[in-house]
């Protein structure tokens, strides 16, 4: 045992081996995908908790550490040793938080030298991965997080096939009403209430093939030698919105308001009509930035180095 760590009460090792029961327990308060992620991290680092030695956790990179710490926290609660786990964290000086907001802002400023870079990347993905062309338009126009965009995209396809798309897409306001599917889009820390989407794009999505997962989407991009930049799209989308909307309105669209504030404003017809008109100006600006010819040929050697690692020809049909 590490000399700095306290002496937690003994853990019943037989319990921790029942990962199926742990997942069932998690599903009482977490979505399926989140529960599976927690189980995955917990299985990889459970020995740290059982051996009361968090040295390995303390040395993890900043982006990974919060996921592991929170997963072990859930495991500790499941095993009944949560208070002991918190003392163990304090003894190792491990914080629950990842990078600070200041660190994230500085990192973004240093990372993005060309503000137009993300739009160039989207055009490259659309050119090289014809099967993602419609999806890339969708995520760029909505600014949804990748997992939200995949689920929304698939839900549109599913409901269209069932003849129930009107339960999700308000054709009059050209708005996807995510709030009607709160188990998918209204999460504890991340929310998506609505997205304005042009009718013609919805019609294209209806005739696409569902995407298996966000991981498959990422792999499709990586397999063609391009980096994954989906996390930059939301920020670029919000930057375009600042030219047409106030910060309070952007927070409203991005789901950074409480459910009560959202409902009070969304059902104000005058506000909604004015908001839609200005959001559609931003959408047209985004469409202009990501438009590519319907048929094109691209040689990877002509792609900037920061956007590609491979060489080769891609004929797109």
C-alpha positions in Angstrom: 0.0 0.0 0.0 1.2 3.5 -0.8 2.2 5.1 2.6 0.2 8.2 1.8 -3.1 6.4 1.3 -5.5 5.8 4.1 -6.7 2.4 5.0 -10.1 1.9 3.5 -12.3 -0.9 4.7 -11.9 -4.2 3.0 -13.5 -4.5 -0.4 -15.5 -7.6 -1.4 -13.5 -8.7 -4.5 -16.3 -11.0 -5.6 -18.6 -8.0 -6.2 -16.3 -6.2 -8.5 -16.1 -9.2 -10.8 -19.8 -8.9 -11.5 -19.5 -6.3 -14.3 -22.9 -7.1 -15.6 -24.5 -6.2 -12.3 -22.4 -3.0 -12.1 -23.7 -2.0 -15.6 -27.3 -2.7 -14.5 -26.7 -0.5 -11.5 -25.3 2.3 -13.7 -28.3 2.1 -16.0 -30.6 3.3 -13.2 -29.1 6.8 -13.6 -27.1 6.8 -16.8 -27.7 6.4 -20.5 -26.7 3.1 -22.1 -23.7 4.5 -24.0 -22.4 6.4 -20.9 -22.8 3.4 -18.7 -20.8 1.3 -21.1 -18.0 3.9 -21.2 -17.9 3.9 -17.4 -17.7 0.1 -17.2 -14.9 0.2 -19.8 -12.8 2.7 -17.8 -13.6 1.0 -14.5 -12.5 -2.4 -15.7 -9.2 -1.0 -17.0 -8.4 0.8 -13.7 -10.3 -1.2 -11.0 -7.0 -2.6 -9.7 -6.0 0.9 -8.6 -9.1 1.1 -6.4 -8.8 -2.4 -5.0 -5.0 -2.1 -4.3 -5.6 1.4 -2.9 -2.8 2.8 -5.1 -3.8 5.7 -7.4 -0.2 6.3 -8.7 -1.2 5.1 -12.2 -4.3 7.4 -12.2 -2.3 10.4 -11.0 0.1 10.0 -14.0 -2.7 9.9 -16.6 -2.9 12.7 -19.2 -5.3 15.6 -18.3 -7.9 14.6 -20.9 -8.1 11.0 -19.8 -7.8 11.4 -16.0 -11.3 12.9 -15.3 -13.0 10.0 -17.1 -11.1 7.4 -15.1 -11.6 9.3 -11.8 -15.3 9.5 -12.3 -15.6 5.9 -13.5 -13.8 4.7 -10.4 -16.1 7.0 -8.3 -19.1 5.1 -9.6 -17.4 1.8 -8.9 -16.6 2.9 -5.4 -20.2 3.9 -4.8 -21.3 0.5 -6.1 -18.9 -1.3 -3.7 -19.8 0.9 -0.8 -16.3 2.5 -0.4 -17.0 5.9 -1.8 -15.9 7.9 1.3 -12.7 5.9 1.4 -12.1 6.6 -2.3 -12.5 10.4 -1.8 -9.9 10.3 1.0 -7.6 8.3 -1.3 -8.0 11.0 -4.0 -7.1 13.7 -1.6 -4.1 11.9 -0.3 -2.8 11.7 -3.9 -3.7 15.3 -4.7 -5.9 14.2 -7.6 -8.6 16.7 -8.7 -12.0 15.7 -10.1 -11.7 18.3 -12.8 -9.9 18.2 -16.1 -8.4 21.2 -17.8 -9.4 24.6 -16.5 -11.5 27.0 -18.6 -8.4 29.3 -19.0 -6.3 26.3 -20.1 -8.9 25.3 -22.7 -9.2 28.9 -24.1 -5.5 29.2 -24.4 -5.2 25.8 -26.0 -7.9 26.7 -28.6 -6.2 30.0 -29.4 -2.9 28.2 -30.0 -4.5 25.3 -31.9 -6.5 27.3 -34.5 -4.2 29.6 -36.5 -6.6 29.8 -39.4 -10.3 30.4 -38.4 -11.4 29.0 -41.7 -9.5 25.7 -41.2 -12.4 23.7 -39.9 -14.6 24.7 -42.9 -11.7 23.6 -45.2 -11.6 20.3 -43.3 -15.3 19.7 -43.7 -15.0 20.2 -47.4 -12.2 17.7 -47.6 -14.2 15.1 -45.7 -17.2 15.7 -48.0 -15.0 15.2 -51.0 -13.1 12.2 -49.8 -15.9 10.5 -47.9 -18.9 10.7 -50.2 -21.0 8.6 -47.7 -20.6 11.3 -45.1 -21.4 14.3 -47.3 -25.0 14.8 -46.1 -24.0 14.1 -42.5 -21.2 16.7 -42.6 -23.7 19.3 -43.9 -26.0 18.4 -41.0 -23.4 18.7 -38.2 -22.0 21.9 -39.6 -25.4 23.6 -39.9 -26.7 22.4 -36.5 -23.4 22.7 -34.4 -24.5 19.6 -32.5 -21.9 17.6 -30.6 -20.8 14.5 -32.6 -22.8 12.0 -30.6 -25.9 14.2 -30.6 -25.6 14.7 -34.4 -25.3 11.0 -35.1 -28.3 10.2 -32.9 -30.4 13.1 -34.4 -29.4 12.0 -37.9 -30.4 8.4 -37.3 -33.7 9.5 -35.6 -34.7 11.5 -38.6 -34.1 8.5 -40.8 -36.0 6.1 -38.5 -39.0 8.4 -38.0 -39.2 9.1 -41.7 -39.4 5.3 -42.4 -42.1 5.0 -39.8 -44.1 7.9 -41.2 -43.6 9.8 -37.9 -41.1 12.5 -38.8 -43.6 15.2 -37.8 -43.1 14.0 -34.2 -39.6 15.4 -34.4 -39.3 17.9 -37.2 -41.6 21.0 -37.2 -41.9 21.7 -40.8 -43.6 25.1 -40.3 -40.7 26.4 -38.3 -38.1 24.2 -40.0 -36.9 23.1 -36.6 -35.9 19.8 -35.1 -37.5 19.6 -31.6 -34.9 17.6 -29.7 -36.7 18.3 -26.4 -39.5 15.8 -27.4 -36.9 13.0 -27.0 -35.4 14.0 -23.6 -34.0 10.6 -22.9 -31.6 11.2 -25.8 -31.0 14.9 -25.9 -31.6 16.3 -22.4 -28.8 15.0 -20.3 -27.6 16.2 -16.9 -24.7 18.3 -18.1 -25.2 18.4 -21.9 -28.4 19.4 -23.6 -29.8 20.0 -27.0 -33.3 21.5 -27.2 -33.8 22.5 -30.8 -31.9 22.9 -34.1 -33.1 24.9 -37.1 -32.5 22.8 -40.2 -33.6 23.7 -43.8 -36.3 21.5 -45.2 -34.2 20.5 -48.2 -31.5 19.0 -46.0 -34.0 17.1 -43.9 -35.3 15.6 -47.1 -31.8 14.4 -48.1 -31.2 12.9 -44.7 -34.4 10.9 -44.9 -33.0 8.9 -47.8 -29.6 8.2 -46.2 -28.3 5.1 -44.4 -28.1 5.3 -40.6 -24.7 5.7 -39.0 -23.6 2.9 -36.6 -22.0 5.2 -34.0 -19.9 8.3 -33.6 -16.8 6.1 -33.4 -17.5 4.6 -36.8 -17.8 8.2 -38.2 -14.5 9.1 -36.7 -12.9 6.0 -38.1 -14.2 6.7 -41.6 -12.4 10.0 -41.5 -9.2 8.6 -40.0 -9.1 5.7 -42.6 -8.7 8.3 -45.3 -5.7 10.0 -43.7 -7.5 13.0 -42.3 -7.4 14.1 -38.6 -10.6 14.2 -36.6 -11.8 17.7 -36.0 -15.5 17.2 -35.1 -15.0 19.0 -31.7 -14.0 22.2 -33.6 -17.2 22.4 -35.6 -19.4 23.5 -32.6 -17.0 26.3 -31.8 -16.8 27.4 -35.4 -20.6 27.2 -35.7 -21.1 29.4 -32.6 -18.6 31.9 -34.0 -20.8 32.3 -37.1 -23.8 32.7 -34.9 -22.2 35.7 -33.1 -22.6 37.7 -36.3 -26.4 37.3 -36.2 -27.4 36.5 -32.6 -26.8 37.8 -29.1 -24.9 35.6 -26.6 -28.1 34.9 -24.8 -29.7 33.7 -28.0 -26.6 31.5 -28.8 -26.9 29.9 -25.4 -30.6 29.3 -26.1 -29.8 27.5 -29.4 -26.8 25.6 -27.9 -28.8 24.3 -25.0 -26.9 26.2 -22.4 -30.1 27.3 -20.5 -32.4 25.6 -18.1 -35.4 23.7 -19.4 -37.8 26.2 -17.8 -36.1 29.2 -19.6 -36.1 27.3 -22.9 -39.8 26.4 -22.7 -40.8 29.9 -21.8 -39.0 31.4 -24.8 -39.5 28.7 -27.4 -43.2 28.9 -27.4 -43.2 32.7 -28.0 -44.2 32.8 -31.7 -42.8 36.3 -32.3 -39.4 35.4 -30.8 -39.2 32.1 -32.6 -40.0 33.7 -36.0 -37.4 36.4 -35.6 -34.8 33.9 -34.3 -35.3 31.6 -37.2 -34.8 34.4 -39.7 -31.5 35.3 -38.2 -30.3 31.7 -37.7 -31.0 31.0 -41.3 -28.7 33.8 -42.3 -26.0 32.1 -40.4 -26.9 28.7 -41.9 -26.6 30.2 -45.4 -23.2 31.6 -44.5 -22.1 28.1 -43.3 -23.4 26.5 -46.4 -21.4 28.8 -48.6 -18.2 27.9 -46.7 -18.7 24.1 -47.0 -20.1 23.9 -50.5 -18.2 21.5 -52.8 -18.9 20.5 -56.4 -21.1 17.4 -56.7 -18.4 15.5 -58.5 -14.7 16.1 -57.9 -11.3 14.5 -58.0 -8.8 15.2 -55.2 -5.1 14.3 -54.9 -4.1 14.0 -51.2 -0.7 15.5 -51.9 -2.5 18.8 -52.5 -4.1 18.9 -49.1 -2.2 21.0 -46.5 0.1 19.0 -44.2 -1.9 19.8 -41.1 -5.0 18.2 -42.7 -3.5 15.0 -44.0 -0.9 12.3 -43.4 -1.4 10.1 -46.5 -0.9 10.4 -50.2 -3.1 9.1 -53.0 -5.8 9.8 -55.5 -9.5 9.8 -54.6 -12.1 9.9 -57.4 -15.4 10.9 -55.9 -18.7 10.0 -57.6 
